Amino acid sequence: MIKIDAPLAANDDAHLKKLCDRQPWPPHYALWQAAYAGYRSHNGNPWYIAPTAFVPDVSDQQTALYESQSSSQRIVMIRRMQLKSCPMCGSSVTGTVDHYLPKEEFPEFSLMAANLVPACSHCNSGKKGRTFRGATPNERFIHPYFDTLAGEPLWLTRIIPPYEAAQFEAAPLPGLSANHSELVTFHLRHVLGTQFDRNADNLWATYPQYLRDEVGGTAPVSPGRARKEVARSLRTSILTSGENSWNASFFRGLSEDGEARKYLARVARTLTATPLPL
């Protein structure tokens, strides 16, 4: 989750006008333009935006427009945005384009730049699918273009004992308001999948060796030193991959879990220090 500027969104109306200068789209221009205006005025919020009913129905043709232009410079520019992490889920990769409001449900926004978000392949084709809202007005996805909330730290990874076979749970930060907590909870539930779990598993399994190497020697790693190293790892993760990346979430959770840090310090004691190359 990252707050970013919508690339090419200022060009949406001009692009739509150019499209509707060609058949069979001229009769639909005014209604289509109104749909774009409604999207912007409601910041893409699906609780205030209903699919537009075009007569005759052209939804299939509108959905197909994205496939026909997916290699255009306009969409490639969004796909190739250089970002620290996926704006939707926080993974370390991007490279595809996700529709914030799914084109299958809102085909009129299939080419609207304000609705096209750079994302990882999981977000584009994985767990999120055609979901766009939940049961209450606070249950929707965080919009990386319109929700300023996306620029703040929002979540952490809870480490669930027994630590020998730890499991991991994504959770909103305790200090968030009730509305924001509900929003973040819905977002996390529908964008994170098995790759997030594997990333947390890997960090948990390898961090004792990191502690051992940073402390050096074979002496016990103190809880204070473990706390210091976790804080440094959190700062590094935020710098390199963003406030709401998977790694930042992991170390944010670990920084607030003294028992988990003590466990890692104990495990690190038994490891052999990795010799530095000559």
C-alpha positions in Angstrom: 0.0 0.0 0.0 1.5 3.3 -1.2 0.0 6.7 -1.8 1.0 7.6 -5.4 -0.1 10.1 -8.0 -2.4 8.8 -10.7 -0.3 8.7 -13.9 -2.1 10.2 -16.9 -5.3 10.7 -15.0 -5.4 14.3 -16.2 -5.6 12.9 -19.7 -8.6 10.7 -19.1 -11.2 12.9 -20.6 -9.1 13.7 -23.7 -8.4 10.0 -24.2 -12.1 9.2 -23.9 -13.0 12.0 -26.4 -10.5 10.6 -28.9 -12.0 7.1 -28.4 -15.5 8.3 -28.9 -14.7 10.0 -32.1 -14.7 6.5 -33.6 -17.6 4.2 -34.2 -19.5 2.7 -32.5 -18.8 5.0 -29.5 -20.1 8.5 -30.4 -23.7 7.9 -29.1 -22.2 6.8 -25.7 -19.8 9.7 -25.2 -21.9 12.0 -22.9 -22.9 9.2 -20.5 -19.4 7.8 -20.5 -18.0 11.2 -19.7 -20.5 11.5 -16.8 -19.3 8.2 -15.5 -15.7 9.4 -15.4 -16.8 12.6 -13.6 -18.6 10.5 -11.0 -15.6 8.3 -10.5 -13.4 11.3 -9.8 -16.0 13.1 -7.6 -16.3 10.0 -5.4 -12.6 9.1 -5.4 -13.3 5.7 -6.9 -15.4 4.7 -3.9 -17.6 1.7 -4.9 -20.2 2.6 -2.3 -21.1 5.7 -4.3 -20.5 4.5 -7.8 -22.9 2.3 -9.6 -22.2 0.6 -13.0 -23.4 2.7 -15.8 -26.2 1.3 -18.0 -25.5 2.0 -21.6 -28.2 1.5 -24.2 -27.7 -0.6 -26.2 -25.5 -2.7 -23.8 -21.9 -2.3 -24.8 -20.3 -3.8 -21.7 -18.5 -6.6 -23.5 -17.0 -4.2 -26.0 -15.9 -1.9 -23.2 -14.3 -4.7 -21.3 -12.5 -5.8 -24.5 -11.1 -2.3 -25.0 -8.5 -2.9 -22.3 -7.2 -6.1 -24.0 -7.0 -4.3 -27.3 -4.9 -1.5 -25.8 -3.0 -3.3 -23.0 0.3 -2.9 -25.0 -0.3 0.8 -25.7 2.2 3.3 -24.4 -0.4 4.7 -22.1 -0.9 1.5 -20.2 2.7 0.3 -20.5 3.7 3.6 -18.7 1.5 2.6 -15.7 2.8 -1.0 -15.7 6.4 0.1 -15.6 6.2 2.7 -12.9 9.2 2.4 -10.6 7.9 1.8 -7.1 9.3 0.5 -3.8 6.5 -2.1 -3.5 3.1 -3.0 -4.8 0.6 -0.2 -4.1 -2.1 -2.7 -3.4 -0.6 -5.4 -1.2 2.9 -4.3 -0.3 4.9 -7.1 -2.0 8.3 -6.3 -3.4 7.4 -6.4 -7.0 5.1 -4.7 -9.6 5.0 -5.2 -13.3 1.3 -5.6 -14.1 -1.8 -3.3 -14.1 -4.8 -3.9 -11.8 -8.2 -2.4 -12.2 -9.2 -0.8 -8.8 -12.9 -1.3 -9.8 -12.9 -4.6 -11.7 -13.5 -4.2 -15.4 -15.9 -7.1 -15.4 -18.2 -5.2 -13.0 -17.4 -1.6 -14.2 -16.4 -2.0 -17.9 -16.8 1.7 -18.5 -13.6 2.3 -16.4 -11.5 -0.4 -18.2 -9.3 2.3 -19.8 -9.6 5.1 -17.2 -6.1 5.8 -16.0 -7.5 6.8 -12.6 -8.8 3.2 -12.2 -5.6 1.5 -13.4 -3.1 0.8 -10.7 0.4 -0.6 -11.0 0.5 -3.9 -9.1 2.0 -7.3 -8.6 0.8 -10.3 -10.6 -0.9 -11.7 -7.4 -3.1 -8.6 -7.0 -3.9 -8.5 -10.6 -5.1 -12.1 -10.9 -5.1 -13.6 -7.4 -7.2 -13.5 -4.2 -8.7 -10.0 -4.9 -10.4 -11.2 -8.1 -13.7 -9.4 -8.8 -14.2 -8.3 -5.2 -14.6 -4.6 -4.9 -16.5 -4.0 -1.6 -17.8 -5.8 1.5 -20.8 -5.6 3.7 -20.4 -2.1 5.2 -19.3 1.3 3.8 -15.9 0.9 5.4 -15.3 -2.4 3.7 -13.6 -1.5 0.4 -10.1 -1.4 -0.9 -7.7 1.4 -0.2 -7.2 3.5 -3.3 -3.5 4.3 -3.9 -4.4 7.4 -5.9 -7.2 9.0 -3.8 -6.8 7.7 -0.2 -4.1 9.8 1.6 -4.3 7.1 4.3 -2.1 4.9 2.1 0.9 7.1 2.8 0.8 6.4 6.5 1.9 3.2 8.4 -1.3 1.1 8.5 -0.5 -2.5 9.6 1.8 -5.0 11.2 2.4 -8.7 11.2 1.4 -10.5 14.4 3.6 -13.5 15.3 1.5 -16.3 16.7 3.1 -18.9 19.0 4.3 -21.6 19.5 7.4 -19.9 18.1 8.9 -23.2 17.0 6.1 -23.3 14.4 5.1 -19.7 14.3 2.1 -18.5 12.2 1.5 -15.0 11.0 -1.5 -12.7 10.9 -1.8 -9.3 9.2 -3.6 -6.8 11.4 -4.3 -3.0 11.3 -2.2 -0.9 13.7 -3.9 -0.6 17.1 -3.9 3.2 17.0 -6.1 3.6 13.9 -9.6 4.9 14.2 -12.5 2.4 14.1 -13.4 3.3 10.5 -9.8 3.1 9.3 -9.2 -0.2 11.1 -12.2 -1.7 9.4 -11.0 -0.4 6.0 -7.5 -1.8 6.5 -8.8 -5.1 7.8 -11.0 -5.6 4.7 -8.1 -4.6 2.4 -5.6 -6.9 4.0 -8.0 -9.8 4.0 -8.6 -9.6 0.3 -5.1 -8.8 -1.1 -2.8 -11.0 1.0 -2.3 -14.7 0.2 0.2 -17.5 0.4 3.1 -15.5 -0.9 2.8 -13.1 2.1 2.9 -16.1 4.5 5.9 -17.5 2.8 7.7 -14.2 3.0 7.0 -14.0 6.8 8.1 -17.6 7.2 11.4 -16.8 5.5 12.1 -13.7 7.6 11.3 -15.6 10.8 13.5 -18.5 9.9 16.5 -16.4 8.8 16.5 -13.6 11.3 18.3 -15.5 14.1 21.3 -15.9 11.8 21.1 -12.2 11.0 21.2 -11.4 14.7 24.1 -13.8 15.2 26.1 -12.2 12.3 25.4 -8.7 13.5 26.4 -9.4 17.1 29.4 -11.5 16.1 31.1 -14.3 18.1 29.1 -16.9 19.9 28.1 -15.1 23.1 24.4 -14.8 23.9 22.4 -12.2 22.1 20.9 -9.9 24.7 17.2 -8.8 24.5 18.4 -5.2 24.3 20.6 -5.9 21.3 17.8 -7.9 19.6 15.4 -4.9 20.1 18.0 -2.6 18.6 18.6 -4.8 15.5 14.8 -5.2 14.9 14.4 -1.4 15.0 17.2 -1.0 12.5 15.6 -3.7 10.3 12.3 -1.8 10.4 14.0 1.5 9.4 15.8 -0.2 6.5 12.6 -1.9 5.3 10.7 1.4 5.3 13.5 3.1 3.4 13.9 0.4 0.8 10.3 -0.9 0.3 7.9 1.6 2.0 5.9 2.0 5.2 3.4 -0.7 4.3 5.5 -3.2 2.6 5.5 -6.9 3.7 9.0 -6.5 5.4 8.1 -3.3 7.2 4.9 -4.9 8.5 6.9 -7.9 9.7 9.5 -5.9 11.6 6.9 -3.5 12.9 5.1 -6.4 14.5 8.3 -7.9 15.8 9.3 -4.5 17.3 6.1 -4.6 19.4 6.4 -8.3 20.5 9.0 -8.7 23.2 8.4 -12.4 23.7 9.0 -13.1 20.0 12.3 -11.1 20.1 13.4 -13.0 23.1 12.8 -16.3 21.3 14.8 -15.2 18.3 17.6 -14.0 20.6 17.7 -17.4 22.3 17.8 -19.3 19.0 20.6 -17.0 17.8 22.7 -18.0 20.8 23.0 -21.6 19.5 24.0 -20.6 16.0 27.6 -20.6 14.9 28.8 -17.1 13.9 29.3 -16.9 10.1 33.0 -16.2 9.4 33.7 -13.1 7.4 35.5 -13.7 4.0 39.1 -12.8 4.0 
